[in-house]
């Protein structure tokens, strides 16, 4: 059985010295709007039991060597639960987050295991210049301009999955002052992806823009820890 959010938190609490932070996200695509998406976050040092597979068991997945090999380098752990995968079925996620000083590879910020109908591994690599990824994504000019404006002041990651069309830019907004003009631009991008989706009401903690593993465009808005992002 796939755990619910409540079941995952209940099972996680005995493994940690304190409760995780909980954040919600909202994914917009041409197929609809998905809001049953959550991320649980905690420092790796907060784990009472340090064996990585204990979290693999929690998300019902065998951890690959690429995660267990770098486990001790991870500064933060994220567990995710999404309502639906591109190919159907609920998805469980485990992210390892690396600082720039402890990363196992230059530029690598996250390794993410995503377990649904298929088990996949995503890479999140730090970018200084988003232009090559923007060219690969062939995004509309107004969307490219939006990303470039954010890239001037906000950290950007390239997100990819080997063997599929999955490619996106993850733009961190946590250290960027809320900008009404950029929030309006983000609402226009949401409308371009899905005209029936509501524009974001709040400044997200970060936003992902790109294409899914079968090539369809999407935008994901991430809420702040312990707060529900308002989108419908």
C-alpha positions in Angstrom: 0.0 0.0 0.0 1.2 3.5 -0.8 1.3 5.6 2.4 -0.8 8.8 2.8 0.8 12.0 4.0 -0.4 11.4 7.6 0.9 7.8 7.5 4.3 9.0 6.2 4.7 11.7 8.9 3.6 9.2 11.6 6.2 6.6 10.4 8.9 9.3 10.1 8.6 10.8 13.5 10.3 7.9 15.5 13.2 8.2 13.1 13.9 11.9 13.7 14.9 14.1 16.7 12.3 16.6 15.7 9.3 16.9 13.3 10.0 17.6 9.6 9.0 20.8 7.8 6.0 20.2 5.5 5.5 22.2 2.3 2.9 21.8 -0.5 3.3 22.3 -4.2 1.0 22.9 -7.2 1.7 21.4 -10.6 0.1 22.9 -13.7 0.0 21.1 -17.0 -2.2 21.0 -20.0 -3.9 17.9 -18.4 -4.9 19.7 -15.3 -3.8 21.1 -11.9 -2.4 18.9 -9.2 -2.4 20.1 -5.6 -2.1 16.8 -3.6 1.7 17.2 -3.5 3.8 17.4 -0.4 7.4 17.6 0.7 8.8 16.7 4.1 12.2 18.2 4.9 14.7 17.7 7.7 18.5 17.7 8.2 20.2 14.3 7.7 21.8 14.9 11.1 18.3 14.9 12.7 17.9 11.2 11.9 18.1 8.9 15.0 18.8 5.9 12.8 21.3 6.7 10.1 20.8 3.8 7.7 19.5 5.1 4.4 17.3 2.1 3.5 15.1 2.9 6.5 13.8 5.9 4.4 13.8 3.7 1.3 11.4 1.4 3.1 9.2 4.3 4.1 8.7 5.2 0.4 8.5 1.6 -0.6 11.6 1.6 -2.8 15.0 0.0 -2.8 17.6 2.8 -2.8 20.1 2.6 -5.7 23.9 2.7 -5.1 24.1 6.2 -6.4 22.1 7.4 -3.4 23.5 5.2 -0.7 27.1 5.9 -1.9 26.6 9.6 -1.3 24.4 9.4 1.7 26.9 10.8 4.2 27.5 13.8 2.0 23.9 14.9 2.1 23.1 17.9 4.3 19.3 17.8 4.0 16.8 15.0 3.2 13.4 15.6 1.5 10.6 13.0 1.2 7.9 13.7 -1.3 4.5 12.4 -2.0 2.6 13.3 -5.2 -0.9 12.3 -6.3 0.0 11.2 -9.8 2.9 10.5 -12.1 3.1 11.3 -15.8 2.4 7.6 -16.5 -0.2 7.3 -13.8 -0.1 6.2 -10.1 1.0 7.9 -6.9 4.7 8.9 -6.6 7.0 8.7 -3.6 10.2 10.7 -3.7 13.5 10.9 -1.8 15.9 13.7 -2.4 19.5 14.1 -1.1 20.5 17.8 -1.0 24.2 18.6 -1.1 26.0 21.8 -0.1 28.5 23.2 -2.6 31.3 22.2 -0.2 30.1 18.6 0.2 28.7 17.8 -3.2 30.1 14.5 -4.6 30.3 16.1 -8.1 31.0 19.7 -9.0 27.7 21.5 -9.5 25.4 18.7 -8.3 22.8 20.1 -5.8 20.3 17.2 -5.5 19.9 13.5 -6.4 16.2 12.5 -6.4 14.7 9.0 -6.5 11.1 9.1 -7.8 9.2 5.8 -7.3 5.9 5.3 -9.1 4.9 2.9 -11.8 8.6 3.2 -12.7 11.6 4.0 -10.5 13.7 6.9 -11.8 16.6 9.1 -10.8 16.7 12.8 -11.4 19.7 15.1 -11.2 19.6 18.8 -10.1 22.7 20.6 -11.3 23.5 24.2 -10.4 23.6 26.6 -13.4 25.2 30.0 -13.9 23.7 30.5 -17.3 20.2 29.2 -18.2 20.6 29.9 -21.9 21.6 26.3 -23.0 18.7 24.8 -21.2 16.3 27.4 -22.5 17.5 26.7 -26.0 16.9 23.0 -25.5 13.4 23.6 -24.1 12.5 26.0 -26.9 10.3 28.0 -24.6 8.3 30.9 -25.9 10.2 34.2 -25.9 8.2 35.8 -23.0 8.8 32.7 -20.8 12.5 32.8 -21.7 12.6 36.5 -20.7 11.0 35.7 -17.3 13.5 33.0 -16.6 16.4 35.3 -17.5 15.1 38.1 -15.3 15.0 35.7 -12.3 18.4 34.2 -13.2 20.0 37.6 -12.7 19.3 37.4 -8.9 18.0 33.9 -8.0 19.8 30.5 -8.0 18.8 28.2 -10.9 19.1 24.4 -11.2 18.9 22.2 -14.3 16.7 19.1 -13.7 17.1 16.1 -15.9 16.3 12.4 -16.1 18.4 10.0 -18.1 16.6 8.2 -20.9 13.6 10.5 -21.2 12.5 14.0 -22.4 12.3 15.3 -18.8 14.1 18.6 -18.6 13.3 21.7 -16.5 14.7 24.7 -14.8 14.1 25.0 -11.0 14.3 28.6 -9.9 14.9 29.3 -6.2 12.9 32.4 -4.9 13.4 32.0 -1.2 16.1 34.7 -1.0 14.5 36.9 -3.6 12.2 39.8 -2.6 8.6 39.3 -3.8 8.2 41.1 -7.0 4.6 41.9 -8.2 5.7 42.2 -11.8 7.4 38.8 -11.8 4.4 37.3 -10.0 2.2 38.7 -12.7 4.5 37.2 -15.4 4.4 33.9 -13.6 0.6 34.0 -13.8 0.8 34.6 -17.5 3.0 31.6 -17.9 0.6 29.4 -15.9 -2.2 30.6 -18.2 -0.1 29.7 -21.2 0.4 26.2 -20.0 -3.3 25.7 -18.9 -5.7 28.6 -19.6 -8.2 27.3 -16.9 -5.6 27.3 -14.1 -5.8 30.1 -11.5 -2.8 32.5 -11.3 -0.7 32.1 -8.2 -1.9 34.2 -5.3 1.4 34.1 -3.3 5.1 34.4 -4.0 6.3 30.8 -4.3 9.4 29.5 -2.5 10.6 28.2 -5.9 9.2 27.4 -9.3 9.9 24.7 -11.9 9.4 25.3 -15.6 10.0 22.8 -18.4 8.7 19.6 -20.0 7.8 16.2 -18.4 9.2 12.9 -19.3 7.0 12.5 -22.4 7.6 16.1 -23.6 4.6 18.0 -22.3 5.1 21.5 -20.8 4.5 22.1 -17.1 4.9 24.7 -14.3 5.2 23.7 -10.7 4.8 26.3 -7.9 6.3 25.4 -4.5 4.8 26.7 -1.3 6.7 27.6 1.9 7.3 25.1 4.7 4.2 24.6 6.8 2.1 26.7 4.5 -0.4 25.7 1.8 0.2 27.4 -1.6 -3.0 28.9 -2.8 -3.8 27.7 -6.3 -6.9 25.9 -7.7 
